[in-house]
Amino acid sequence: MSDQVRQQLLPLMLNPADPDAMSQNILVLGAGELGLPVLRSLANRAKSISGVKISVLLRASAVESNSEDKQRDIAEIRDLGIEIVIGDLVKSSIDELAVVFARYDTVVGCAGYAAGVDTPMKLARAALQARIPRYFPWQFGVDFDVIGRGSPQDIFDAQLDVRELLRSQHVTEWVIISTGMFMSYLFEPEFGVVDLQSNLVHALGSLDTAVTLTTPDDIGALTAEVLFALPRIRNEIVFLAGDTVTYGEVADKLESSLGHTFGRSVWSEEYLLDELARDPNNMMRKYRAAFAQGRGVAWDKRGTFNSQRGFAVTDVASWINTNLISGGSK
């Protein structure tokens, strides 16, 4: 971006020197399971803040899709007053992405791992090359710093690389939001922890191993609160939690809500690592083994942003009642 163009955009850019300056021109990357809730919440919060503009980067194929679900999402995005920007995070080069990012003062990554293990670093490099004032990378998950390098899930090492890159510079502010596991994921049949057909909970590591869980809707709402918080949150890891529970407590809550007994089985760390060794590229086995280690995957809800600021969130019991009793959709 030329200096002349950047000067023209200054009215839409936050002033990094002013701690009470807020993001004004925001680009969200992706509109999937997390991106759409983030977009909804940003658009809702922006109604009460003068001059805020929300945009979303989507592939042309997503915008032009004949899928009813896609068409419904695109219609909702447009109804929210969000501008759709066409782009491709995978096919575009760092240089090409930097040109796009430079039009905004804040970029929020919501593309997830589906874009590929190398994409988080690619996006971070593009954000820094664009010298955008503020960047929220895709780090909506566990505490990678505590987990450390060499965990069973190698994607976590790639996320640590992104953190190191962001911490090594002082031009672009960064905000990382740690959410734990998406709450619905714990109940996915493919993940295998909660077996509703057999009324059985497979504990990862032990029945006393804990996990932090947050719904995408809550993450979306809280991301908007973090983004617009004053004084501005910068160069910080913000922790959220809908609930923090042990696998034994998950079984207890299922029994209490559903009214029948749940068996309890333990998949030990050793067992899960052996399973992974037999199929080392199996993504689900990587996640199970990493969560079984119980390190960096759970934190006290009392110390979280939502708890300290009094925001209501969905806990496990509420999720079970809504999705497993009331007939709601995951």
C-alpha positions in Angstrom: 0.0 0.0 0.0 1.3 3.4 -0.9 1.7 6.2 1.6 -0.9 8.2 -0.2 -3.5 5.5 0.0 -2.7 4.9 3.7 -3.2 8.6 4.4 -6.6 8.4 2.8 -7.5 5.5 5.1 -6.3 7.1 8.3 -9.8 8.2 9.3 -10.8 4.5 9.4 -7.7 3.4 11.2 -7.2 3.2 15.0 -4.5 5.3 16.6 -2.1 2.8 18.4 -0.8 5.5 20.6 -4.2 6.1 22.1 -5.2 3.3 24.6 -8.9 4.4 24.2 -8.8 4.2 20.4 -10.9 1.3 19.1 -10.8 -0.8 16.0 -12.8 0.9 13.3 -12.2 -1.0 10.1 -12.3 -4.7 10.8 -11.8 -7.7 8.5 -12.8 -11.2 9.6 -11.2 -14.2 7.8 -13.9 -16.8 7.2 -17.5 -17.3 8.1 -17.7 -20.9 9.3 -18.5 -22.5 12.7 -16.7 -19.7 14.6 -16.5 -16.9 11.9 -20.3 -16.5 11.6 -20.9 -16.1 15.4 -18.0 -13.6 15.5 -19.5 -11.6 12.6 -22.9 -11.6 14.2 -21.5 -10.3 17.5 -19.2 -7.7 15.9 -22.1 -6.3 13.8 -24.3 -6.2 16.8 -21.7 -4.3 18.9 -20.9 -2.0 16.0 -24.4 -0.6 16.1 -23.6 1.3 19.2 -20.1 2.5 18.1 -19.8 5.3 15.6 -17.8 4.7 12.4 -17.2 1.0 12.7 -17.1 -1.0 9.5 -17.1 -4.9 9.4 -15.9 -6.9 6.4 -15.4 -10.6 5.8 -13.0 -12.4 3.4 -14.7 -15.3 1.6 -13.8 -17.4 -1.4 -15.7 -16.7 -4.5 -16.9 -20.3 -4.6 -18.5 -19.9 -1.2 -20.3 -16.7 -2.2 -21.5 -18.2 -5.5 -22.4 -21.6 -4.0 -25.8 -23.1 -4.8 -25.9 -24.8 -1.4 -29.0 -23.7 0.6 -26.8 -23.4 3.8 -24.3 -21.2 2.1 -26.9 -19.0 0.5 -28.6 -18.6 3.9 -25.2 -17.6 5.5 -24.4 -15.1 2.7 -27.9 -13.6 3.0 -27.4 -13.2 6.7 -24.0 -11.6 6.3 -25.4 -9.1 3.9 -28.4 -8.4 6.1 -26.0 -7.6 8.9 -24.5 -4.9 6.8 -21.2 -6.7 6.5 -19.1 -6.1 3.3 -18.0 -9.3 1.5 -14.4 -9.3 0.2 -13.5 -12.0 -2.2 -10.2 -13.7 -1.5 -8.5 -17.1 -1.0 -6.3 -17.7 2.1 -4.8 -20.9 0.7 -4.2 -19.9 -3.0 -3.1 -16.2 -2.4 0.5 -15.4 -1.6 1.7 -13.6 1.4 2.2 -10.5 -0.7 -1.3 -10.7 -2.1 -2.8 -11.2 1.3 -0.8 -8.3 2.7 -2.3 -5.9 0.1 -5.8 -6.9 1.2 -5.0 -6.8 5.0 -3.4 -3.3 4.7 -6.9 -1.8 4.0 -7.9 -2.6 7.5 -6.8 -1.6 11.0 -7.8 -5.0 12.5 -7.8 -8.5 11.1 -9.5 -11.4 13.0 -8.6 -14.9 11.9 -11.5 -17.3 12.0 -10.5 -19.7 9.2 -9.6 -22.6 11.5 -7.3 -25.5 10.7 -9.3 -26.5 7.6 -7.2 -24.0 5.6 -4.1 -26.1 6.3 -1.5 -26.4 9.0 0.8 -23.8 7.3 -2.0 -21.2 6.9 -1.8 -19.6 10.4 1.8 -18.7 9.9 1.1 -17.5 6.3 -1.6 -15.2 7.6 0.5 -13.9 10.5 3.3 -13.0 8.1 0.9 -11.2 5.8 -0.5 -9.3 8.7 3.0 -8.1 9.8 4.0 -7.3 6.2 0.9 -5.2 5.9 1.8 -3.4 9.2 -1.8 -3.5 10.3 -2.3 -2.0 13.7 -4.1 -5.0 15.3 -4.2 -8.8 14.6 -6.3 -11.5 16.3 -4.7 -14.8 15.0 -6.6 -18.1 14.8 -5.6 -19.3 18.2 -9.1 -20.0 19.6 -8.2 -23.2 21.5 -5.9 -24.4 24.2 -2.9 -22.8 26.0 -0.1 -23.7 23.6 2.5 -22.1 25.8 1.8 -24.4 28.7 1.5 -27.5 26.4 4.9 -26.7 24.9 6.6 -28.2 21.9 6.5 -31.8 20.9 3.0 -32.6 22.0 1.1 -35.4 20.2 -0.8 -32.8 18.2 1.9 -31.3 15.9 -0.5 -28.5 14.8 0.2 -27.0 18.3 3.8 -26.5 17.4 2.8 -24.4 14.4 0.7 -22.3 16.6 3.6 -21.7 18.9 5.6 -20.6 15.9 2.9 -17.9 15.2 3.1 -16.7 18.8 6.9 -16.4 18.6 6.6 -14.4 15.4 4.1 -12.0 16.9 6.0 -11.5 20.1 9.2 -10.8 18.2 7.9 -7.5 16.7 6.4 -4.3 18.0 4.6 -2.8 15.1 1.4 -4.8 15.1 -0.5 -5.3 18.3 -1.8 -8.9 18.8 -4.6 -10.4 20.9 -4.8 -14.1 21.4 -8.1 -15.6 22.7 -7.9 -19.0 24.4 -11.2 -20.8 24.6 -10.4 -24.4 25.2 -12.3 -27.0 23.2 -15.5 -26.1 21.3 -18.1 -27.5 23.6 -20.0 -29.4 21.0 -16.8 -31.2 20.0 -16.7 -33.1 23.3 -20.0 -34.7 22.3 -19.1 -35.5 18.7 -19.4 -39.3 18.1 -16.2 -39.2 16.1 -14.2 -37.8 19.0 -15.4 -40.7 21.1 -15.4 -39.2 24.5 -19.2 -39.2 25.0 -20.8 -42.3 23.6 -24.6 -41.6 23.7 -25.5 -44.9 22.0 -23.7 -46.9 24.8 -24.3 -44.4 27.6 -20.6 -44.3 28.2 -18.0 -41.6 28.8 -14.4 -42.4 27.7 -12.2 -40.2 29.9 -9.0 -38.9 28.3 -6.1 -39.6 30.6 -8.2 -40.1 33.8 -11.6 -39.3 35.2 -10.0 -36.4 37.0 -8.4 -34.9 33.9 -10.0 -31.5 33.2 -10.9 -29.7 30.0 -12.1 -26.2 29.3 -15.1 -25.9 27.0 -16.8 -22.9 25.3 -19.5 -22.7 22.7 -18.8 -20.8 19.4 -21.7 -18.5 20.1 -20.1 -17.5 23.4 -16.7 -17.1 21.8 -18.2 -14.9 19.1 -19.9 -12.6 21.7 -16.9 -12.5 23.9 -14.5 -11.8 21.0 -16.5 -8.7 20.2 -16.3 -7.6 23.9 -12.5 -8.2 23.9 -12.1 -6.4 20.6 -14.0 -3.3 21.7 -12.9 -3.3 25.3 -11.4 0.0 26.7 -8.7 0.6 27.5 -7.7 -1.5 24.4 -6.5 -5.0 25.0 -3.1 -5.4 23.3 -0.3 -8.0 23.2 -2.1 -10.2 25.6 -3.6 -13.7 25.9 -7.3 -13.5 27.0 -8.8 -16.6 28.5 -12.4 -17.6 28.1 -14.4 -20.5 29.5 -17.9 -21.6 29.2 -17.1 -24.4 31.7 -14.1 -26.3 33.1 -15.0 -29.9 34.0 -13.3 -33.2 34.6 -14.4 -36.2 32.5 -15.9 -37.7 35.6 -18.0 -34.6 36.0 -19.2 -34.8 32.4 -20.5 -38.3 33.2 -22.2 -36.9 36.4 -23.9 -34.1 34.5 -25.1 -36.4 31.7 -26.6 -38.7 34.4 -28.3 -35.8 36.2 -29.7 -34.3 33.0 -30.7 -37.5 31.1 -31.9 -39.4 34.1 -30.0 -42.7 33.5 -26.6 -44.1 34.4 -23.5 -43.5 32.3 -20.6 -45.9 32.4 -17.0 -44.6 32.9 -14.0 -45.9 31.0 -10.5 -44.5 31.0 -8.4 -44.1 27.9 -5.0 -43.7 29.5 -2.3 -41.5 28.0 -0.2 -44.6 27.3 -3.1 -46.3 25.5 -3.8 -43.2 23.4 -0.2 -42.7 22.4 0.0 -46.4 21.4 -3.1 -45.8 19.3 -1.5 -42.8 17.7 1.7 -44.7 17.0 -0.3 -47.2 14.9 -1.9 -44.4 12.9 0.4 -41.4 13.2 -1.5 -39.2 10.8 -4.9 -39.6 12.4 -6.0 -36.1 13.5 -8.5 -37.4 16.0 -5.9 -39.6 17.7 -3.5 -36.7 17.9 -6.2 -34.6 19.7 -7.2 -37.3 22.1 -3.6 -38.0 23.1 -2.8 -34.3 23.6 -5.9 -33.7 25.7 -5.2 -36.8 27.8 -1.9 -35.2 29.0 -4.1 -32.7 30.7 -1.6 -29.9 30.3 -2.7 -26.5 29.0 -6.2 -27.7 28.1 -8.0 -26.5 31.2 -8.0 -23.3 33.4 -10.0 -22.0 36.3 -13.2 -20.3 35.0 -12.9 -17.7 37.8 -9.9 -16.2 36.2 -11.4 -15.8 32.8 -12.4 -12.6 31.0 -16.1 -13.6 31.0 -16.1 -14.4 34.7 -14.3 -11.3 35.8 -16.5 -9.0 33.7 -19.7 -10.8 34.5 -20.7 -12.1 31.1 -23.2 -15.0 31.1 -22.0 -18.1 29.2 -23.3 -21.6 28.5 -22.0 -24.3 30.8 -22.0 -28.1 30.2 -25.2 -28.8 32.0 -27.0 -26.1 30.0 -25.6 -27.4 26.7 -26.8 -30.9 27.5 -30.3 -29.6 28.4 -30.5 -27.6 25.2 -28.9 -30.0 22.7 -29.6 -33.5 24.1 -33.0 -33.0 25.9 -34.7 -30.1 24.2 -33.9 -31.4 20.7 -31.7 -28.5 19.7 -29.1 -28.9 17.1 -25.4 -29.1 17.8 
